[in-house]
Amino acid sequence: MKNLIFLGPVLGLVVVSAQTTSAPTNGRVAVINVQAAIISTKDGQKAVAGLQEQFGPKKAELEKRQAEIVQLQDQLSKAATDDDRARLSREIDQKTKSFNRDREDAAADVDQAEQRIMSELGGKIVALSEKYAKEHGYTWVVDIGSPRTPVVYYSEAINITKDVIDLYDKGGYTAPAGTAPAAKPVVPAPRPAAPAK
């Protein structure tokens, strides 16, 4: 989601556990990048475009105001009199305070909008990941896009991100009537110690 305007980390999905009806004993594991899946779906791409359209003008306004402050600072460095320096310093302080407040407000608004999108679409992606895992005999699906899941290595052969995106875009997600899917973060089991060499 780094394509968004003021994006910070917003989704804390760690691991999704799925049990199949045949309960395989081989412990098959798949990986998914939930965040990449969300923004790669058609709905995710629409949401990103919507955020850029909604917050783009505010971003442009803030950039213009920041450039004005930089220009005033340049004038201050070249000011000839103490009165000019004092006047420019006051103006820079006022504009900087106002700019910082508005920038923080805009960042909070963007963060709130992103969290709403990530929560809605993230719940659907997690539900589809569970469905996919059950249908394909996986017992674990690990989110490799989460900093909370420090995956050291995985084979692309077990990466189901593209499959889940395709399933989502084909309309594979249907929510139960009147309910929103709840993401089920699960703490991964401790990793076994590496064998001694």
C-alpha positions as CSV (number, residue, x, y, z in Angstrom):
1,M,0.0,0.0,0.0
2,K,3.0,2.3,-0.3
3,N,1.3,3.8,-3.3
4,L,-1.1,5.6,-1.0
5,I,-0.6,9.2,0.0
6,F,0.2,9.0,3.8
7,L,0.3,5.2,4.3
8,G,1.5,3.6,7.4
9,P,1.2,0.0,8.6
10,V,-2.5,-0.7,9.0
11,L,-3.2,-4.3,9.0
12,G,-2.1,-6.7,11.7
13,L,-3.2,-10.0,10.4
14,V,-0.7,-12.6,11.4
15,V,-1.7,-16.1,10.7
16,V,-4.9,-17.8,9.6
17,S,-5.5,-21.4,10.7
18,A,-7.7,-23.6,8.5
19,Q,-8.8,-27.2,9.2
20,T,-9.8,-29.4,6.3
21,T,-12.5,-32.0,6.6
22,S,-10.0,-34.8,6.0
23,A,-7.6,-33.3,8.7
24,P,-4.3,-33.9,6.9
25,T,-1.5,-34.9,9.1
26,N,1.3,-33.5,6.9
27,G,0.9,-30.0,8.2
28,R,0.8,-28.3,4.8
29,V,1.7,-24.6,5.0
30,A,0.9,-21.8,2.5
31,V,1.9,-18.2,2.5
32,I,0.0,-15.1,1.5
33,N,0.8,-11.4,1.5
34,V,-2.5,-10.1,2.8
35,Q,-1.7,-6.4,2.2
36,A,-0.5,-7.0,-1.4
37,A,-3.6,-9.1,-2.0
38,I,-5.9,-6.4,-0.8
39,I,-4.5,-3.7,-3.0
40,S,-4.2,-6.1,-6.0
41,T,-7.9,-6.9,-6.1
42,K,-10.1,-4.9,-8.3
43,D,-11.9,-3.5,-5.2
44,G,-8.5,-2.6,-3.7
45,Q,-7.4,-0.8,-6.8
46,K,-10.6,1.1,-6.8
47,A,-10.1,2.0,-3.1
48,V,-6.6,3.2,-3.7
49,A,-7.7,5.4,-6.7
50,G,-10.6,6.7,-4.5
51,L,-8.2,7.7,-1.7
52,Q,-5.9,9.4,-4.1
53,E,-8.8,11.3,-5.6
54,Q,-10.2,12.2,-2.2
55,F,-6.9,13.3,-0.6
56,G,-4.9,14.3,-3.6
57,P,-6.1,18.0,-3.5
58,K,-5.2,18.3,0.2
59,K,-1.8,16.8,-0.5
60,A,-1.2,19.3,-3.3
61,E,-2.3,22.2,-1.0
62,L,0.1,21.0,1.8
63,E,3.0,20.7,-0.7
64,K,2.3,24.3,-1.9
65,R,2.2,25.6,1.7
66,Q,5.4,23.8,2.5
67,A,7.1,25.4,-0.5
68,E,5.9,28.9,0.7
69,I,7.5,28.3,4.1
70,V,10.8,27.2,2.4
71,Q,10.6,30.4,0.3
72,L,10.0,32.5,3.4
73,Q,13.0,30.9,5.1
74,D,15.1,31.7,2.1
75,Q,13.9,35.4,2.3
76,L,14.8,35.3,6.0
77,S,18.3,34.3,5.3
78,K,18.7,37.3,3.0
79,A,16.8,39.8,5.1
80,A,18.7,43.1,5.4
81,T,17.2,44.6,8.6
82,D,16.2,43.3,12.0
83,D,12.6,44.4,11.4
84,D,12.4,42.3,8.2
85,R,14.0,39.3,10.0
86,A,11.5,39.6,13.0
87,R,8.5,39.9,10.6
88,L,9.6,37.0,8.5
89,S,10.3,34.9,11.6
90,R,6.8,35.5,13.0
91,E,5.3,34.7,9.6
92,I,7.3,31.5,9.3
93,D,6.3,30.4,12.8
94,Q,2.6,31.1,12.2
95,K,2.6,29.3,8.8
96,T,4.6,26.4,10.2
97,K,2.3,25.8,13.1
98,S,-0.8,26.0,10.9
99,F,0.9,23.7,8.3
100,N,1.9,21.1,10.9
101,R,-1.7,21.0,12.4
102,D,-3.3,20.6,9.0
103,R,-0.7,18.0,7.9
104,E,-1.4,16.0,11.1
105,D,-5.2,16.3,10.6
106,A,-4.9,15.2,7.0
107,A,-2.7,12.2,8.0
108,A,-5.2,11.2,10.6
109,D,-8.0,11.4,8.0
110,V,-6.1,9.3,5.5
111,D,-5.2,6.8,8.2
112,Q,-8.8,6.4,9.2
113,A,-9.9,6.0,5.6
114,E,-7.2,3.4,4.9
115,Q,-8.0,1.5,8.1
116,R,-11.7,1.3,7.1
117,I,-10.7,-0.1,3.7
118,M,-8.2,-2.5,5.1
119,S,-10.6,-3.8,7.7
120,E,-13.4,-4.3,5.1
121,L,-11.2,-5.8,2.4
122,G,-8.8,-7.5,4.8
123,G,-11.7,-9.5,6.4
124,K,-12.8,-10.7,3.0
125,I,-9.2,-11.7,2.0
126,V,-8.8,-13.6,5.3
127,A,-12.1,-15.4,4.8
128,L,-11.1,-16.3,1.3
129,S,-7.7,-17.5,2.5
130,E,-9.4,-19.8,4.9
131,K,-11.8,-21.1,2.2
132,Y,-8.9,-21.6,-0.2
133,A,-6.8,-23.4,2.5
134,K,-9.7,-25.7,3.4
135,E,-10.3,-26.6,-0.3
136,H,-6.6,-27.2,-1.0
137,G,-5.7,-29.1,2.2
138,Y,-3.5,-26.5,3.9
139,T,-3.4,-26.4,7.7
140,W,-1.7,-23.0,8.0
141,V,-1.7,-19.8,6.0
142,V,1.0,-17.4,7.1
143,D,0.9,-13.7,6.2
144,I,4.4,-13.0,4.8
145,G,3.5,-9.3,4.4
146,S,3.2,-8.7,8.2
147,P,6.2,-7.5,10.2
148,R,4.8,-9.6,13.0
149,T,5.4,-12.8,11.1
150,P,9.2,-12.9,10.6
151,V,9.3,-15.5,7.8
152,V,12.9,-16.2,6.9
153,Y,12.3,-18.4,3.8
154,Y,9.5,-19.8,1.8
155,S,9.1,-21.3,-1.6
156,E,7.0,-19.5,-4.2
157,A,5.3,-22.8,-4.8
158,I,3.3,-22.3,-1.5
159,N,2.5,-18.6,-2.1
160,I,-1.3,-18.4,-2.6
161,T,-1.6,-14.6,-2.9
162,K,-2.4,-14.6,-6.6
163,D,-4.8,-17.5,-6.2
164,V,-6.7,-15.6,-3.5
165,I,-6.7,-12.4,-5.5
166,D,-8.2,-14.3,-8.5
167,L,-10.8,-16.0,-6.3
168,Y,-11.8,-12.6,-4.8
169,D,-12.0,-10.9,-8.2
170,K,-14.2,-13.8,-9.6
171,G,-16.7,-13.1,-6.8
172,G,-15.5,-15.9,-4.6
173,Y,-16.4,-14.0,-1.4
174,T,-19.9,-14.0,-0.1
175,A,-20.5,-12.7,3.4
176,P,-23.1,-14.3,5.6
177,A,-26.3,-12.2,5.6
178,G,-26.1,-9.3,8.0
179,T,-22.6,-10.1,9.3
180,A,-19.1,-8.9,8.5
181,P,-16.3,-11.4,8.6
182,A,-14.0,-11.2,11.5
183,A,-10.3,-11.6,11.1
184,K,-9.0,-14.3,13.4
185,P,-5.4,-13.4,14.3
186,V,-3.7,-16.5,15.7
187,V,-0.3,-16.5,17.4
188,P,2.0,-19.0,15.6
189,A,3.3,-22.0,17.4
190,P,6.9,-21.7,18.6
191,R,9.3,-22.8,15.9
192,P,11.3,-26.0,16.7
193,A,15.0,-25.4,17.4
194,A,17.4,-25.9,14.5
195,P,19.2,-29.3,14.7
196,A,22.7,-29.1,16.1
197,K,25.5,-29.5,13.5
